[in-house]
Amino acid sequence: MSSMRLPFVLCTLAIAASSIALTGCDSKAADSKEAPVKAAATQTPGGGQSRAEVLAHVKMMSSLGEKLFMDPSLSGSGKLACALCHSPQHAFGPPNALSVQLGGSDIHRPGSRAVPSLKYLQSVPQFVEHFHDSDDEGDESVDAGPTGGLTWDGRVDHGADQARIPLLSSFEMGSTLAKVTAAVKAAPYADEFKKAFGANVFNDDKKAFEQTPQKFFPYTSKFDAFLAGRAKLNDAQPRLELFNDEKKGNCASCYISNRAKDGSPPQFSDFGLIAIGVPRNRNLPINKDRSSTISARAVPSAPT
Ligand code: HEC
């Protein structure tokens, strides 16, 4: 589970988990004729699935996840889908300039934090209080402090747990597990859901992760083309040098701009969580009555 970072797939899993919890863990599903595609697939001699089977399963999970992601009927109001806050047309971030989005049963309740983009989450490491670089990548003796995890303060490690937060939060989708399950049962994709999940619903998440939807980490910027040797930076080259130069910008010391030693593309983040003392946004209802003490867990860009 630790590597689950995919919004579509995790959305599927979170909702599947809710449904299974509520239906008393429908163990019959695994044996029934409606057994999940994964279980029905021919096993390779080693006991695992063939690459084609894994791909087919992942494709199904992603397609189902996409439908769940777009489906407002999972919310308490019946009007708020994940996609309304994490808009596919806006890099899976907010579709407007509001500091926080509105949610809850009447879609009028302001949230408490800015909506992050859901892109490039696949490399976020699990939260640790004391992060040390690996032998290969840097100086292992340096304690880089709190690092990793999902959400602005890194408090969530598992993608499926993350997806449950907005589903159930009173100022976001404001739903209940029972409502989510009922909505999925009544949805046009209910049969697809039944096909995809049985008692073994969580067994494949790692494999699912290996074939993640390109939408969430396309690596199609000019910089990516430059790293791949397919483009020149021209005017931007001096700016990159300034960005990287330890004696000048030194930005790259936190916003890492080189490929990792295994060749994977840079994420422009070291995933560190740092208290930089940004004042609370007093215009947000959640902050009106709070004293001015800033949380030690405050993080860059979080508006609370
Ligand atoms: C009302 C707006 C809203 C809706 C609807 C919503 N989210 Fe979010 N989402 C947020 C906010 C705000 C955060 C940041 C929360 C925090 O830091 O505490 C967030 C964070 C996340 C993150 C973590 C991103 C990161 O950078 O760590 C994921 C993953 C995510 N949401 C997935 C989903 C999924 C899946 C759904 C639908 C089931 C969904 N969200 C629905 C507002 C929303």
Boltz pocket constraint, residues with backbone or C-beta under 6 A from the ligand:
constraints:
  - pocket:
      binder: B
      contacts: [[A, 5], [A, 7], [A, 8], [A, 10], [A, 11], [A, 69], [A, 80], [A, 81], [A, 82], [A, 83], [A, 84], [A, 85], [A, 86], [A, 101], [A, 102], [A, 103], [A, 111], [A, 112], [A, 113], [A, 114], [A, 115], [A, 116], [A, 117], [A, 118], [A, 121], [A, 149], [A, 150], [A, 151], [A, 152], [A, 153], [A, 159], [A, 162], [A, 163], [A, 164], [A, 166], [A, 167], [A, 171], [A, 172], [A, 173]]
      max_distance: 6.0
